[in-house]
């Protein structure tokens, strides 16, 4: 049942103000996905516990992934604005805890709380745009979304590196307090004109908790294995076994509730399931660059945090260019899979070459290869989203998009942990805390990064193989929304 009280008539100016001010809230979450990465070595050296440094990123994505589907349903139950502002509030509180963290454990906890708020902001803004703009008009608002992601992707690493090197790493989180206040203050009036659309939903809280616990039990052994415990030890094998058991129970449980977190009928669609698997694997290469490339530049290249942040401009610009070219070609229809296939080949080969040359060539060679890797990866994601939406039944459009986004986000969590475990085997946690590397340590770290880039290339290869098997269906035209009873 959809409750539609008398709604104010929105002018084009109203719609633009609503979208732009809602995007200010989304900018908080988008910026926080990129601003932290150049500062990871600095945080590890400052707080100790360098082997846990990947969790500064993983904790955020883990909680953000689990709550994303829930936020959409909460917004249907309680209304868009209160849930949006609650998300901003949770995000700011998490930022405050992170900024004041006296230890790595408290910082990771603060980042997890940030994720509980930030994960909802991105999903809610997409919902708000859907409320105010019909599909025929939505294209022009996508320009604003692209601008937000481009700005955060390019400015975030530069700003994070500068703050970490010349101010203090905690300034990265203190910055969110005034940004959050500005975003809420500027959006109060425009969002008051937002239509109050509510639908009856049931929250699959049990499913969300199960996927969080199962993923957490999978990530912990990747951090502790080979370092605190041997890979064949009882704690490591026990956590992996319990994780597998809960994942299996989660798959069974998704057939039980009326509104499951990941509806089985959605993934029964071959295009949706294969596309989700493709992007799940492709995120390994993307996060290998965005998270661990600055760490490589600081440990192996000898760059400071600010220079490593600026160096991320290359791959970030490459990703933005790839996405824009792919989106423009997609509008023309035709064989829309060709460019992502070519892009995946380019990304895979570039990652493999980086793995071969790591630690042996100049910064500019590695930077050029990082640019090509991101350029290729950028071509996939806009097309993948449209393939999922095109294959979904119109009544399942929102659910299918949310489920696909969930799997893609889960891929980022797993990729960060797996790649972090590869580096952990090279003792990178100890080297981050120690600072400068002696020749023996440098050789060990170079070997770790070589394995990391080869693993990312292998994941990209499997992703490419799956992508070639996906049916290229003709793109649908505008379909009227189903009539709700």
C-alpha positions in Angstrom: 0.0 0.0 0.0 1.3 3.5 -1.0 0.2 6.4 1.1 0.0 9.6 -1.0 -1.4 12.6 0.9 -1.9 15.8 -1.0 1.5 16.7 -2.4 2.9 20.2 -3.3 3.3 20.8 -7.0 7.1 21.0 -7.6 8.5 23.4 -10.1 11.6 22.7 -12.0 13.5 25.1 -9.7 12.1 23.1 -6.6 13.3 19.8 -8.1 16.8 21.1 -8.9 17.1 22.5 -5.3 15.9 19.3 -3.8 18.3 17.2 -5.8 21.3 19.5 -5.3 20.9 19.9 -1.6 20.3 16.1 -1.1 23.5 15.5 -3.0 25.3 17.7 -0.5 24.4 15.0 2.1 25.6 12.3 -0.3 28.9 14.1 -0.8 29.8 13.3 2.8 29.7 9.6 2.1 31.3 9.9 -1.3 34.2 12.0 0.0 34.8 9.6 2.9 35.4 6.7 0.5 38.5 8.4 -1.0 39.8 10.9 1.5 41.1 8.2 4.0 43.2 6.1 1.7 46.4 8.3 1.4 46.5 8.6 5.2 46.4 4.8 6.0 50.1 4.4 6.6 50.2 7.6 8.7 47.3 6.3 10.8 49.0 2.9 11.2 52.3 4.5 12.3 50.5 6.8 14.7 48.2 4.3 16.4 50.1 1.1 16.0 48.5 -2.1 14.9 49.6 -1.7 11.3 48.3 -5.2 10.4 44.8 -3.8 11.1 45.1 -0.8 8.8 43.0 -2.3 6.0 40.1 -2.4 8.5 40.0 1.4 8.6 38.4 1.0 5.1 36.9 -2.5 5.5 34.9 -1.6 8.7 33.2 1.3 6.8 32.3 -0.7 3.8 31.1 -3.7 5.9 28.5 -1.8 7.8 27.6 0.5 4.9 26.9 -2.6 2.8 24.7 -4.4 5.3 22.5 -1.4 6.0 22.0 -0.1 2.4 18.9 -2.2 1.6 17.4 -1.4 5.0 17.7 2.4 4.6 15.5 2.3 1.5 12.7 0.5 3.3 13.1 2.7 6.4 12.7 5.7 4.1 9.4 4.2 2.8 8.2 3.6 6.4 9.2 6.8 8.1 9.6 9.3 5.2 12.8 10.4 3.3 13.9 13.5 5.3 14.0 12.0 8.9 15.9 9.0 7.7 18.3 11.1 5.6 19.0 13.4 8.6 19.4 10.4 10.9 22.0 9.0 8.5 23.9 12.3 8.5 23.8 12.3 12.3 25.1 8.8 12.7 27.8 9.6 10.2 28.9 12.7 12.1 29.0 10.8 15.4 31.2 8.2 13.8 33.4 10.9 12.5 33.8 12.4 16.0 34.7 9.0 17.5 37.2 8.4 14.7 38.8 11.9 15.1 39.3 11.4 18.8 40.4 7.7 18.6 43.3 6.9 20.9 43.9 3.5 19.4 43.4 1.5 16.2 40.5 -0.4 17.8 38.5 2.8 18.6 39.3 4.2 15.1 37.9 1.0 13.4 34.8 1.2 15.6 34.3 4.9 14.7 34.6 4.0 11.0 32.1 1.2 11.4 29.6 3.7 12.9 30.4 6.1 10.0 29.4 3.3 7.6 26.1 2.8 9.3 25.3 6.4 8.4 27.2 6.8 5.1 25.7 3.6 3.5 22.3 5.0 3.8 23.1 8.5 2.4 24.0 7.2 -1.0 20.9 4.9 -1.3 18.5 7.7 0.0 19.7 10.3 -2.5 19.0 7.9 -5.3 15.5 7.4 -3.9 14.9 11.1 -3.6 15.8 11.7 -7.2 13.4 8.9 -8.1 10.7 10.7 -6.1 11.0 14.1 -7.9 12.0 13.1 -11.4 10.3 10.6 -13.7 12.6 8.3 -15.8 12.4 10.6 -18.8 13.8 13.5 -16.9 16.2 11.6 -14.7 19.1 11.9 -17.1 19.8 15.5 -16.4 20.0 14.9 -12.7 22.6 12.2 -13.3 24.9 15.0 -14.3 24.9 16.3 -10.8 25.6 12.8 -9.4 28.5 12.4 -11.8 29.8 15.8 -10.6 29.6 14.7 -7.0 31.5 11.4 -7.6 34.1 13.1 -9.8 34.7 15.8 -7.2 35.0 13.4 -4.3 37.2 11.0 -6.3 39.6 13.7 -7.4 39.6 16.0 -4.3 39.4 13.3 -1.6 42.8 11.7 -2.0 44.5 15.1 -2.5 42.8 16.6 0.6 43.4 13.5 2.7 47.1 13.4 1.9 47.6 17.1 2.6 45.7 16.9 5.9 47.6 13.8 7.0 51.0 15.2 6.2 50.7 18.9 7.1 48.0 19.0 9.8 47.1 15.6 11.4 45.3 12.5 10.2 42.4 13.2 12.6 41.6 16.4 10.6 40.2 14.2 8.0 37.4 13.3 10.4 37.0 16.6 12.1 36.3 18.0 8.6 33.0 16.0 8.5 31.5 18.0 11.4 31.2 21.4 9.6 30.5 19.7 6.3 27.6 17.8 7.9 26.2 20.9 9.5 26.4 22.8 6.2 24.7 19.9 4.3 21.8 19.7 6.7 21.4 23.5 7.1 21.3 24.1 3.3 18.9 21.2 2.7 16.3 21.9 5.4 14.1 24.3 3.3 14.4 22.6 -0.1 13.7 19.1 1.3 10.7 20.4 3.2 9.0 20.4 -0.2 9.9 16.8 -0.9 6.8 14.6 -1.5 6.0 12.5 1.6 5.8 9.1 -0.1 5.5 6.1 2.2 5.0 2.4 1.5 4.4 -0.5 3.8 7.5 -2.6 4.1 9.0 -5.2 6.4 12.7 -4.9 7.3 14.8 -8.0 7.0 16.9 -7.1 10.0 17.8 -10.8 10.7 19.1 -11.2 7.1 21.2 -8.0 7.4 22.7 -9.2 10.8 23.4 -12.6 9.3 25.3 -11.2 6.3 27.3 -8.8 8.6 28.3 -11.6 11.0 29.2 -14.0 8.2 31.3 -11.4 6.4 33.0 -10.4 9.6 33.9 -14.0 10.4 35.3 -14.3 6.9 37.4 -11.1 7.1 38.9 -11.7 10.6 40.9 -14.8 9.6 42.2 -12.9 6.5 43.6 -10.3 8.9 44.9 -12.7 11.6 46.0 -15.7 9.5 49.7 -16.0 8.9 50.4 -13.3 11.5 48.7 -13.8 14.8 47.7 -17.4 14.0 48.9 -20.0 11.5 46.5 -20.6 8.6 45.9 -24.2 9.8 45.2 -23.2 13.4 41.9 -23.9 15.1 40.8 -20.2 15.5 41.3 -19.5 11.8 39.7 -22.7 10.5 36.9 -22.3 13.1 36.0 -18.8 12.0 36.1 -19.7 8.3 33.9 -22.7 9.0 31.4 -20.7 11.0 31.4 -18.0 8.3 30.6 -20.6 5.6 27.8 -22.1 7.8 26.2 -18.7 8.4 26.4 -17.9 4.7 24.6 -21.1 3.9 21.9 -20.4 6.5 21.6 -16.9 5.1 20.9 -18.3 1.6 18.2 -20.6 3.1 16.7 -17.8 5.2 16.2 -15.6 2.1 13.4 -17.9 1.0 11.6 -17.4 4.3 10.6 -13.7 4.9 8.1 -11.9 2.7 10.6 -9.2 1.9 14.1 -10.7 2.1 17.3 -8.7 2.0 18.4 -10.4 -1.3 15.2 -11.7 -3.0 16.0 -15.1 -4.6 13.7 -14.3 -7.6 16.0 -11.4 -8.5 19.1 -13.6 -8.7 17.2 -16.3 -10.5 17.5 -13.9 -13.5 20.7 -15.0 -15.2 21.6 -11.6 -16.5 21.3 -10.1 -13.0 23.2 -12.9 -11.3 26.1 -13.0 -13.9 26.4 -9.2 -13.9 26.5 -9.1 -10.1 29.3 -11.8 -10.2 31.2 -9.8 -12.8 31.2 -6.6 -10.8 31.9 -8.4 -7.5 35.2 -9.7 -9.0 36.0 -6.4 -10.8 36.0 -4.5 -7.6 39.2 -6.3 -6.6 41.2 -4.3 -9.2 39.4 -1.1 -8.4 40.1 -1.2 -4.6 43.6 -2.6 -5.1 44.3 0.8 -6.7 42.3 3.1 -4.6 43.2 1.6 -1.2 46.6 0.1 -1.6 48.2 2.1 -4.4 48.9 5.1 -2.0 50.4 2.6 0.5 52.7 1.3 -2.2 53.8 4.8 -3.2 54.7 5.6 0.4 56.5 2.4 1.3 58.2 1.6 -2.1 58.1 4.9 -3.9 59.2 7.0 -0.9 56.4 9.5 -1.3 54.8 11.5 1.5 51.1 11.2 2.3 50.2 14.3 0.3 52.2 13.3 -2.8 50.6 9.8 -2.7 47.2 11.4 -2.5 48.0 13.6 -5.5 49.2 10.5 -7.4 45.7 9.0 -7.0 44.5 11.7 -9.4 45.7 9.6 -12.3 43.6 6.5 -11.7 40.7 8.6 -10.4 40.6 10.7 -13.6 41.0 7.5 -15.7 38.0 6.0 -13.9 35.9 9.1 -14.5 36.8 9.2 -18.2 36.0 5.5 -18.7 32.6 5.9 -16.9 31.7 9.0 -19.0 32.7 7.5 -22.3 30.8 4.3 -21.5 27.7 6.2 -20.4 27.6 8.3 -23.6 28.0 5.2 -25.8 25.3 3.4 -23.8 22.8 6.1 -24.8 23.2 5.2 -28.4 22.2 1.6 -27.7 23.5 -1.1 -30.0 26.3 -3.4 -28.8 26.8 -1.8 -25.4 28.9 -4.7 -24.1 31.8 -4.2 -26.4 33.4 -1.3 -24.6 33.3 -2.9 -21.1 34.8 -6.1 -22.6 37.6 -4.1 -24.1 38.0 -2.1 -20.9 38.2 -5.3 -18.8 41.0 -6.6 -21.1 42.8 -3.3 -20.8 42.4 -3.4 -17.0 43.6 -7.0 -16.6 46.7 -6.5 -18.8 47.6 -3.2 -17.0 47.3 -4.9 -13.6 49.5 -7.8 -14.8 52.1 -5.5 -16.1 52.1 -3.5 -12.9 52.7 -6.8 -11.1 55.7 -7.6 -13.3 57.3 -4.1 -13.0 56.5 -3.2 -9.4 59.5 -1.9 -7.5 61.6 -1.8 -10.7 60.4 1.2 -12.7 59.9 4.9 -12.2 56.8 6.4 -10.6 55.6 7.7 -14.0 55.4 4.3 -15.5 53.4 2.9 -12.6 51.2 6.0 -12.7 50.5 5.5 -16.4 49.6 1.9 -15.9 47.3 2.8 -12.9 45.6 5.3 -15.2 45.0 2.6 -17.9 43.8 0.1 -15.2 41.2 2.6 -13.9 40.2 3.7 -17.4 39.3 0.1 -18.3 37.5 -0.5 -15.0 35.4 2.7 -15.4 33.8 1.4 -18.6 32.1 -1.5 -16.8 30.1 -0.1 -13.9 27.6 2.2 -15.8 26.8 -0.5 -18.3 26.5 -3.2 -15.6 23.9 -1.1 -13.7 21.9 -0.6 -16.9 22.1 -4.3 -17.7 20.7 -5.2 -14.3 17.9 -2.6 -14.6 17.1 -3.7 -18.2 16.8 -7.3 -17.2 14.7 -6.8 -14.1 10.9 -6.9 -14.3 9.6 -3.2 -14.0 8.0 -4.0 -10.6 11.4 -5.2 -9.3 13.4 -2.3 -10.6 14.2 -0.8 -7.2 14.7 -4.1 -5.5 17.0 -5.4 -8.3 19.1 -2.3 -8.3 19.4 -2.4 -4.5 20.4 -6.1 -4.5 23.0 -5.5 -7.2 24.4 -2.6 -5.3 24.6 -4.7 -2.2 26.6 -7.5 -4.0 28.9 -4.9 -5.6 29.6 -3.3 -2.2 30.1 -6.7 -0.6 32.7 -7.3 -3.3 34.6 -4.2 -2.2 34.7 -5.4 1.4 36.0 -8.9 0.4 38.5 -7.4 -2.0 40.0 -5.1 0.6 40.3 -7.9 3.1 41.8 -10.5 0.6 44.3 -8.0 -0.9 45.1 -6.9 2.7 45.8 -10.5 3.7 48.2 -10.8 0.8 50.1 -7.8 2.0 49.8 -9.0 5.6 51.8 -12.1 4.5 54.6 -9.8 3.5 54.6 -8.2 7.0 53.4 -4.9 5.8 51.8 -4.1 9.2 55.2 -4.1 10.9 56.7 -2.1 8.0 54.1 0.6 8.2 54.8 1.0 11.9 58.6 1.1 11.4 58.7 3.7 8.6 61.7 3.5 6.4 62.5 0.0 4.8 65.8 -1.7 4.9 66.8 -3.7 1.7 65.4 -7.0 3.1 62.1 -5.5 4.2 61.8 -3.7 0.9 62.2 -6.9 -1.0 59.5 -8.6 1.1 57.1 -5.7 0.6 57.7 -5.6 -3.2 57.0 -9.3 -3.3 53.7 -8.7 -1.4 52.6 -5.9 -3.8 53.5 -8.1 -6.8 51.3 -10.8 -5.5 48.5 -8.3 -4.8 48.5 -6.9 -8.4 48.7 -10.4 -9.9 45.7 -11.4 -7.7 43.7 -8.4 -8.8 44.6 -9.2 -12.5 43.4 -12.8 -11.9 40.1 -11.6 -10.5 39.7 -9.2 -13.5 40.3 -12.2 -15.8 37.5 -14.2 -14.2 35.3 -11.2 -14.3 36.0 -10.8 -18.0 35.2 -14.4 -18.6 31.8 -14.0 -16.9 31.1 -10.8 -18.7 31.4 -12.4 -22.1 28.8 -14.9 -21.1 26.1 -12.3 -20.3 23.3 -12.1 -22.8 23.2 -8.6 -24.5 19.5 -7.9 -24.4 18.0 -5.0 -26.4 17.5 -2.0 -24.1 13.9 -1.3 -23.1 12.3 2.0 -23.7 10.4 4.0 -21.1 8.0 1.7 -19.2 5.2 3.1 -17.2 5.4 2.2 -13.5 3.1 -0.6 -12.3 -0.1 0.4 -10.7 -0.1 -0.2 -7.0 -3.2 -1.4 -5.2 
